[in-house]
Amino acid sequence: MLKDKKISIIGTGNMGEALVSGLISSESSKPENIICTDIREDKLRMVKEKYGVDTTENNLQAVEVSNVVIYAVKPQIIASVLKETSRVIDMSKLIISIAAGVPLAAIESCLKKDLRLIRVMPNIAAFVKESASVLAAGKNATKEDIQLAMAIFDSMGKSIFLKENILMDAITGLSGSGPAYIFLIVDALADAGVKVGLSREDALFLSIQTVLGSAKLLLETREHPGRLKDMVTSPGGTAIAGIHTLEKGGLRTTLINAVEVATERSKELGEIMTKNFLNEEG
């Protein structure tokens, strides 16, 4: 049970703090069962005062006393942090990494030991507890480990489990990078509103609310997006005229290509990261 687990969050940056906030506000965990680390004393002081969690600058100390260890550090430094804490990591602990672009194989090769290991790809919407998080498990992770990890990440949004680790690059291209595409679309819609005479403030508000409402409608009705699109498009009406222009401009193809290119880039970065891990070993 999650409430009984001691959780350490190694690296309390934006995503680390989002995890703390989600775990406590959802009552999934107690503040006294969470220990946060960071190199910034001011950040640790703020987190302790705001959430009531334990804090330390000593990663080794935090990992040693925990049942679940979440590495929320930048990809560039995760290898050194893993090595720093390696001697107190074993099969008694569930190890979770949210370092973007770092494959499970790279972590396993770095630590050279059997581990209950899970990799998670959350996204920026974690800040408002609406993250789309995807989990992939290492060979030693149990069904209970996966359920525990999902409970943690459900506290800051919604999560799914991915059986095929190789598809994590596709997840990065879609939901990991996806918020950037949506922000661009919202910005473009707002520009369009200004072009046809709306104030910038009204155009931006209407763009944001339209995207929010449309997403909520999809979630709550479980209707296919094509079906809902058809409900909006009257014969000879305004929406179908707009859709015709979007299709003519290649919006659908462009979005598909964006996800594909981002997926390929994620694969490239993962290969680079794995090589860097191997070089550090040497």
N, C-alpha and C positions, 0 to 999 in steps of 0.2 A: 504494500500500500504506500502511495506516494507521500502521504503526511508523516509517515514514520521514517522516511529516508533523510539522511543528512546529505545535502546537495552543495557542492562547491562550484562556483562560477569563476573560471579562470579568465580574467579580462573583463572588467565591467565597463565596457564602452556603451555605445547606444543600444546594440543588440543585447548585451549582457544585462543592462538596466531594464530593457523591455521584458526580459525573462523574469527578472526579480519582481517587477510590477505585476506581471500576469500571474505569477505563482501566488503572490500574496493577495491580490485583489479578488482572485477566484477562490481563495481559501484552499487551494490545492496543496499548499505547504505553509508551515509556520515560519515566521521570521527567524526564530532561534535555530531553525534547522537549515538555514541558508548561510553560507559563508562566501564572501566575495573578495576577490583579489584584484589589484591593479597597481601600476607603477606610480599613479598619481594620488598623492595623499589627499588632495582636496576632493577628488571624485569619491574616494572611499569614505571620507567624512560626510559628504552629502548623502551618499547611499545609506549610510548607517543612521543618520538623522531622519531621513525621509521614510525609510522602510523598516527600520529597527533590526536589520540583519547584522550578523557578525562580519567583520572585515579584517583583512590582514594584507600586508605586502609580501608575505612569505607563501609562495605557491606550494612549496613542498608540504608545509604545515597544513594548508587547506585541503590538499588532496589526501593526505594521510588519514584525516579524520572523517572522510566522506564515503558514502555508499555510491553516490552518483557524481561523476566529475564531468562538467561541461566546459570544453575548451572554446572560448569565445574570443580568441585573439586573432590578429590579422594573419593571413596566410603566410606572409613573409617571415614571421617569427615563430610559427607554430612548431617547427622542427626543434628549435632551441628550447622552447618551453616544454615540449614533450620529453626531451632528453633530461632537462632539469628535474622533472618530476618522475622519471622512469622508475627509480628504485622503489617507489611506494605505490606503483601501479601494478595490479595483478588481476587474476580472474575473480577476485572477491568484489571488484568494483565495476559498475557500468560506466563505460567511457563514451562520451558523446562529443563529436566535433561539429562545429558550425562554421569552420574556416572555409570560405568560398574557394572552390577550385581544387581542393586538396582531396584526392581519391583515398578510399579506405586502404588500398594497397600501399600507398605512400606512407601512411601512418603505421601500418603493420611492419613495413620494411624498416622504418625508423626505430621502432621499439624492440623488434626482434623477439617478441614473446606472444604467447596466446593471450587474447584479450576479448572481453565482451564489448564489442565496438559497434557504434552506430554513428552514421553521418547524417546530418540534417541540413536541408537547404530551406531556410525561412526567407521571407522578403521584408521590405521596408515597412509594410503595413503592420508589422509587429508593434510598431510604436503606438498604434491605436487599437491594438488587440484584434486585428483582422488579417493577420499573416496567413498566407497559403504556404504551409510548411510540408516538405516531403522528406520522408525518412528512408534510409537504406541501411541494411544490417550486415555486419561481418559474419563470418561463418560460425563464430562461437556465441553470438547473441541469441538469447532464448526468446520464446514467445512472450514471456513475462517482461523481458527487457524491452521489447518493442512496445508493448502496452504501456509500460512505465514512461518510455520516451514520448509516446503519443500524448499521454496525459499531461506531461510537462509542456509540450508545444501547443496542445489544445488550449492551454491557459492564456495564450496570446494570439488566438485565431483558430484556424482549422488545419488539421494535418491528415495526410494519407501515407500509407506505407507502400514502398516501391520494391517489388520482388527482384527486379533486374537492376543491379547496381550500375550497369553500363548506361542506363537511361538517365542518370543524374545530370549529364550534360544537357540533355533535352529539357529537363526540369529547369536548369539554370537559364536556358534560352527562352523558356516560356514564362513561368511564374517568378523566377528569380529576377529576370530583366524586365518582365512584363509591366511592372508599375511605371517604368520610364516611358514605355510606349503609350500608356494611358495618360500620363502627364502631358505628353506631346499632343495627344488627341484633344485633351481638354483645353490646352493652350491655343490650339488651332481653332477649335470651336469658339472660344472667346474672341479671338481675332475676327472670326467670321461675323460674330454678333456686333462687334464694333464697326465692321465694314458696312453692315446694313442699318446702322444708326443707333445701336444700343450704347449705353455708357459702359466703360471698361468694367466697373464694379458689377453692374447688373449682368453683363455678358458672362463674366467669370462665374458668378454665383449660379446662373442658369446652366452653364456647362457642367459644373461640378454636381449640382443636384440632379441633372439629367442622367449623368453616368451612374451616380449612386442609386437613383431610383430604378434605373434599368437593370443594374446588377441585382438589386434586391428582388425585383420582379422575377428574374430568372431563377434565383435561389429558392424563392418561396413557392413558385408555381411548378418548378421542375419542367417547364415547357421547353421544347427545343427552340433555340434562338430564332431559327427560320420561321417557326410558327408564330412567335411573338412579332417578328418583323412583318409578317403578312397581316397581322391584326392592325398594324399602324398604317399600312399602305392601302389607301382607298384608290379605286380605279380613277386614273386621270388626276390624282391629287398631288399635294405638295411633297409628301414623303417619298413617293415613287419617283418623282422628278429628281429629288435629291439623291436617292439611291442610284439612279441611272448615272448621274454625274460621278458618284463615288466609284462605281464599277468601271466607268470609262477611264477614270484616273488611275485605276489599278490598285485601289485601297486593299482589297482582299489579298491580291498577289503580293503586294508590298509587305503586308503584315506577316504572311507566310514566309517570305524571304528573310524578313528581319529575325524571326525565330530560328530559322535554319542557320543563318550566318552567326547568330549569337551562340547557337549550339556548337557549331564548328570551332568558334573561338574558345569556348569553354573547354573543348577537347584539347586544343593546342595548349592552353594555359595549364591544364591538368598534367599534360606530358612534360611541360617545362618544370612544374612543381615537383613531379616525381623524380626528374633528373637532378634537381637541386637537392632533394632529400638524399639521393644516392651519393652525390658529390660530398655532402656534409659528412656522410658515413665514412667516406674515404679519407 
